[in-house]
Structure formats: C-alpha cells, structure tokens
Amino acid sequence: MNPPSRIAWSTVLIAAVVMLATLPGRTQGLGLITEPLLADLHLDRVTYASLNLWATVLGAACCIPAGLLLDRLGLRWSTTILVGALAVVVWAMSTVTGSIAALFLLLLLTRALGQSALSVASITAVGKGTLDRVGLAMGIYAITLSILFIAAFVVLGHLITTSGWRTAWEWIAIALVCVVAPLTALMLRDHRPSTVAAVTATDGIELAAALRTPAFWIFGGGTALYGMVSSGLGLFNEAVLAERGFNRETFHHFLAVTTFLALLGQFLCGWWSLRFGLPMLLAMALGLYAIGLAGLPLISGPLGLWTVAAFLGISGGFITVIFFAVWSRAFGRRHLGRIQGAAQMLTVLASAGGPLLFAQCHAWSGSYAPVIWTLVPAVLLLAIAATRVRLLDPTSSPAPVGASAATA
C-alpha cells in the first residue's frame, strides 16, 4: 500500500481549518457568547434554549442537501460558497438587536451552515482526499482539529472579554472571508474517481443502498448515541460530579484530563486503524465508554474519578476518529457527501436531544443517575453489534452502484 500523497495530507489540514470555521455554528462556539448575548438582548434562558433547540433540529436537515451539493458541484467550490455564506450570517448576527424572530433565523442559519453543512464538507474532504490509510489520516485530522479548537477558545475568550461578543463575531466573519474562503478556493482539491488510478467510476454505493446496510446504523447509531450522552454530560457534567461530592475545581480538572486523554485516544485509534478493523475498534471504544458511564454514578474518590476520566476520554477520542473514517471505508467515495450528510444529521439530532433528556431525568428523579444507567445497556448492545459488522473494500473490489458494501 502506497503512503498518502502530499496533496492528500494538505487536504487533511485544510479540512481541519474548514471544521474550525464551523465554530460559530456549534454549541461550544455559541456557548462562548451566551451570557453576554443574553444580557445584551435582555433575553431569558428558557427562551434562548428553546430557540437554540429548534434551530439545531431544523438546521440538521441541511446535512443531506449539503452532501448532495458536495457530490454534484465538487468539494472546492461547494465549500467556498458555504464558508462565504456562513461569513455573511455571522456578520449579520453581530448586528442583531432585540428581535427574537431575527435571532432565531440567524441561529438557524449558523447551525445549518456551520454545524451541519460545513461539518459534512470537512469530513467529506478528508474521506475523498485520502485514498490510503484513511484511519491514520482521520486520526491526524482529529488531533489537528482539537489543537485548533483549543487555540480558538483561548483567542476568542480573550477577545470577547476585552472587546465584546459582537466584535468577536465580526472578526470571525472577516477571518472566514479573508482566510478560510481563499484557502478552500486555492488549495482544496476535488479528488474525483477519474483522477485516482485505484478508484474506478463504480467506486461507492448510493445513499439509499447505504441506509439499508447494518453498518450505517451501527456506526451512525453508535456515534449518535455517544453524541447524545456527551452533549448531556457536557452541559451538566459539573452537576453530575457534584452528586458524587466533587467541587467545581475538580470538575475543571476533570475536563482538562478528559480533553487530553481524548487526544491520546485519537492518536491511538489512528495508529491502530492500520492494524485492526474499524468494527473491532468501534466495539472496543463503545465498551470502554459504557464502563466509564457505569462508573460515573459510583465514583467516590480520586482514584475512581480519574479512572472514569480515562475510560470516557480515550473512548471518546476513538469514537471521533472512527466516525470520521468509516464512511469512505465502508461505502466508497462516489456518493460520500450524501452518506456523510445523513450520518451527520443523525448525530446532530441526537446531540440536540441529549441535554433535554438529562434535564428531564433530573427534574423527575432529582438525580442524573437513572438516565446514565439506562444508557449504559444501549451502548453495550451497540458494542456487541459492532463485532458482527464486516466491511468490504470498495477500492480493491469496487461494488456496483446500488450494491451493498457492508454486511453484518
């Protein structure tokens, strides 16, 4: 097997920059400006949370059209157009006043263009641009992405504190137009089947055929379930640890440790993907994640806390890389944009419902433990199902369009 070309590795780096560009449309990015935005617009939390929930759910519907655009128009110009559109929306959001309707529309568009469409573009770029060793490429992609996001949080956090959220959003719009859009227009490559000797015109199956395979639902369902749990824990993690007697300072240390271990997990998964199949890696990752979740309601001291952090962090890193890598490996590149769009939509919808699920559980029972205990068996069942998935190689033995490339 030949190593990936220099163009393929440049694609990995550009794709990471494109994913960074989605920050103003992601929960983490919007979380940076939540408090000053609420104070500026005199908006209550319940109203804002409701607007955000519906914007996320409706915005997820853009995943599949974005995938269709990528497959039809090509990566370079589709991505450049999406980056430019997001820049316009981000700039408009920096000028929003007290209109709830205008705020909802802008939230919807940032979610649709950022969290949904550009996320699909970023992942598809790596999937189509790295013919060999896609698992390793996705591992490097995930690590690069984590480093970029950490740097962005630091820079934006300082800018918001010193100059206000509106100025920060204006600078994001400027960066999208002046930096990201030129990079995608000049450096992103359209790796069409005719330009890659090892891939024929029949490489890959259609979205409808992919949806009929167990592999799509096991990999997509496993990642969606992880996204739902992690989004719920991400919002209420401090409260979950407080139930076990840990203070805020320990919670901050817990976040730092899990973030570092997620990076370690991404590196290990990228490396091990050269030796082990993705179904086996998914089964292992979900098994570790289930163990970590089961330990959360039981921890009572530092040893238990850091053991749980290790299970959750490393498994989360694995699942992230697997989600990025599996679609081109299982279904080929011909219709990759649409397939990854469907998978991204599944994860966005699940992530949107996670915080609500955790909040409702606490409202009903006074604890987060019941929802955690309920989710553990579901994660384990998907881990067991992953052991029975077999992926064919569409690049070594191309499957006819419409045929199944993944079985159980």
N, C-alpha and C positions, 0 to 999 in steps of 0.2 A: 504494500500500500504506500503510495507516494504521500509525502507531507503536504499540508495545505499550501497553496501558493501565497505569494506576498499580497496579491490582491485580496485573497480571502481574509487574511489577517487584518488588513486595513478596513475591510468591511466590518469585522468584529468591533473595531474601535469606533467607527462611525456609527454603527448600530447602538453602541453604548451611549454615545452622545445623543442620539435620537431619543433613546429611552429617558435620559436625563431631562430632555426637553418636555417630557410629559409631566414634570413635577407640579406645575400649577394646576393640573387637572387631576392630581392624585390626592388621596386623603392626607398623606404626610405633608404635602405642599400646602394644601388648604388649611391644615392644622396650624401651620406657622402663622397664619394671619387671622385665625378665628377670633381671638379675643379682641384685637384692635378693630377688626371689621365689625363685630357686634357692637362695640362701643361707638364706633363712628356712625353706623347706620341706625343706632338705637333699636336693635333687633333682639328679641328674646331667644334663648337657646332652643326651646322646643320648636319654634317656627323655623329656625335655621336648620335644625336637624331634619325636620320634615322635608324642607326644600332640598337638602343635600341627598336624602334617601331617594326621592323621586328622580332627581337629576342623575344619580348614579344608575338607577334601574333603567330609565329611559335611554340614557347615554350608552348603555351596554348594547343596545340594538344597532349601534353603528359599527360593531365589530365585523359582522359578516359583509356589509357593503364595503367597508374598508378593505377587507381581504379580496373582494371581487375587483375593486379598483387596482389593487396591487398586482393581481394576476393579469388584468387586461391592459393597464397602462404602463406597467413596469415599476420597479422599485424607485428609481431615481426621481422621476417627475411626480409620481404619486406622493412620495414622502415630502418632497419640497413643497408641493401645494398644501399638504396638511400642516406642515410647520408654519407656512405663511398664514394660513387661516387661524391657527392657534395664536399666533402673534397678534393678530387683529383682535381676537376675543380677549386676550389677556390685557391688551391696552385699553379696550373698552371697559373691562372690569375695574381697572384702576380709576375710572372716572364715574363709576356708578354712584348714585345718590340714595334716596330713601325708597325707591320703587321696588316693592317685593317682586313684581312681575319681571322687571328688568334683571334683578339679581338672579331669579330662578332661571331665566333664559341664558344668562351668562354662565351660571353654574352648569347648566345642562350642556352647553357648547364646550366648556372646558373639559367636562367629563367625557363627552362624545369624541372630541378631537384628541385629547390628551390620554386619559386613562384607557380609552378604547382604541381609537383608530391608530394613533402613533405607536401605541404599545404593540399592536399587531404588525405595523410596519417594521419596527425594530427587530422583533423576534423573527419575522419572515426574512429580513435581510441576512441574518446570520444563517438561518436554515437553508436559504438558497445559495448563499455565497461560500459556504464551507462544504465542499464535496466530500472530503475525507475527515475522519476524526471529529465528527460533529459534537460528540460529548465533550471532548477536550476543549474545542472551540467555545462551547457554551459555558464551560467552567471558567475559562479566561474572561468571557463576556460578563458573566455574573460577578466575578471578583472586581473587574474594572468598573462595572456599574455601581457596586457597593461603595467603592472608593470615591467615585464621582458624586454620589448622593451625599455621602458624609461631608465632603468638601462644600457642596451646595448648601447643606443645612447650616454649616458654620457661617458661610458668607452671607446668606440670606437672613439668618438670625441676627447678625450684626447690623445689616442694612435696615431691617425692619425696626430694630431697637433705636437706631440713631436717626433714621430719616422717615420712618413710617411705612406702612404696608403699601400705600399707593405708589410711592417712589420705587419700592422693591419690585412691584408688578410692572411698572414702566420699564425698568431695566431688564426684566425678563423678556418683555416684548422686543426690546431693542436687540438683545442677545440672540433671540430667535431669528430675527430678520438679518442681522449683520454677521452672525457667526454660524448658526446651525443650518440655515437655508443654503448659504453658499457652499458649506461643506457637503451637504447631501447632493446639491446640483453638480458639483465638480468632481467629487470623489466616490460617491456611491455608484456601484456597478450593477447593471442588470445582468444577472447570470442566467441567461436563457438556455434551455436544453441544447439548442443548436451550437452553442459556443463551448460546451463541455463534452469532451470526447467520450467520457464514461457514462454519460446520460443520454438516452435516446428520447425521441419525441413521445414515446409512450410511458416515460417515467412518471409514475404517480397515478393516483386514483381520484375520482371526483368526490366532492363533499358528501353527496348522498350515499355513496358507497362507503365512505369512511364512517359515517354515522351508523351504519349497520354492523360495524365491527365491534367486538367486545373491547378491543384495545383502546378505541377512542373513549369509551365511557369509563373504563378502569383508570386510564391515565388522566383523562379530564376530570372524572369524578373524584379521584384521589387528590388532585391538586385543588379542585374546588372545595372539597371538604377541609383541606388544610387551610385554604384561604378564609373560609368561613370561621374556623376556630381561631386562627391567628388574628383576624380582624376583631373578633370579640374580645380575645385576650389582650390585644394591643390597646384597646380602648379602656378596658377595666383591669389591666394587669396589676396596677397598684392596689386596687381594692381586693383582688383575688389573693395577693400576698398578705395584705393586711388581715384577712381572715385567719391566716396561719401565724399571725403575731409579728410580721416583719414591718419595719418602718419605711418611710419614704426614701431615706438614704440607701437602704438595702435594695429597694426597688430600682433605683438608678444604677446601682452596681449590677444588678441582675440584667438590666437592659444592655449594659456595656458588654458583659460577659457573653450573653446570647448572641449579640451582634458579631463579636469577634469569632465565636465558635461557628456561626453561620458561614463566615468567610472561609474558615477551615473546612467546613463541610462542602462548600462549593469547590474548593481545590481538590479535596479527596474524591469527590464524585466525578469531576472532570478527568482525573488521573485513572480512577478505577473503571471508567467507561471504556477505556482502551482494552480492558481485560475481561470485564463482566458485562452481561446484557442489561439493558435498561429495565426490563421487567424485574429482574432479580434485585437491582438497585432500588427500584421503587418499593418492592416488598420489604426490603430491609429498612428503608427510610420511614415508611409508614409504621412498621413495627416499632422502631425506636421512638417515633413520635407518640404512638399510643402509650408506650411505657412512661414517657415524660409526662403526658397528660394525666395518666393514672396516679402519678406521684404528686401532682400539684395539690390535691385536697388532703394529702397525708403528711407532707413535709412539716418538720417541727424544729429543725436546727440547721446550722450552716452546711453540714455535710449533705443533708437531703436537698437543700436548696440548690447547691452548685451541681449536684448530680442531675437534678431535674433540668437545670440550665444547660448542661452538656447534652442531654438527650434532645431537648427542644431545639437548641441552636444548631447542632450538627445535622439533625434530620431535616430541619428547615432549609439548610444550605443544599442538601441533597435534592430535596423536592423541587427547589427553584431551578436547579440545573436540568433536572430530568424533564420538567415542563417545557423548558426552552428547547431541549434537544430531541424529544421523541417524535415530533410530528413529521419532520422530513425523513427521519429514520424509518418510521412506520408506514408512511403514505406517499413518499416521494415529494418532488418539488413542483410538479406541473400545476397543481391546484393548492399549493401550500398556503397561500394567503387566505383563501376562503376557509380552509380547515382550521388554521390557527385562529382565524377570526371567530369561528364557532366555539373553539376551546376557550379563548379569552372571554367571550361573552358569558360562558358558563361560570368561569371563576369570578368575574366581576359581580354577577348576580348573587353568587354565594357569599362573597365578601360583604356585599351590601346588607345581607340579612344577618350576618354574624353578630354585630353589636346589639341589634334588636333582640335576638334570641337570648343573649346573655343578660340583657337588661330585664326582659320579661321573667326569666328564671329567678333573678334576684328579687323582683317585685313580688313574685308568687311565694317563694320559699324563704327569702331572707338570706340566701347563700348562692354562690355560683357553683358549688359542688355538684348539684343534681345534673346540670347541663353538661358538665365535664364528664361525669360518669356515664351519661347517656351517649356521648360522642365517642368514647373510647372503643366500645364494641364495633361501631360503624367503621372506624379507622382500621381496626384489626381485620374486619371482613374484607375490606378492600386490599389490605396487605396480602391476605391469603389468595384472593382472586388474582392479584398481580403475578403470583408464582405460576399460574396456568396460562399466561399470555405468551404467545410466540410471535415474534416479529420477523417478517421476511425482509430481504434486502432488495428494494426496487432498483438500485443502481447496478447490482450484479446480475439480476434476473428480472428485468422490467415486467411489471404486471400490466395487462391491457387496461385501458381506461375503463372504469366501471367495475373492475375486478377487485376482490378483497385482497389487501396486502397485510392483514393482521388477523390472526386467529387465536382462539383460546382452546 
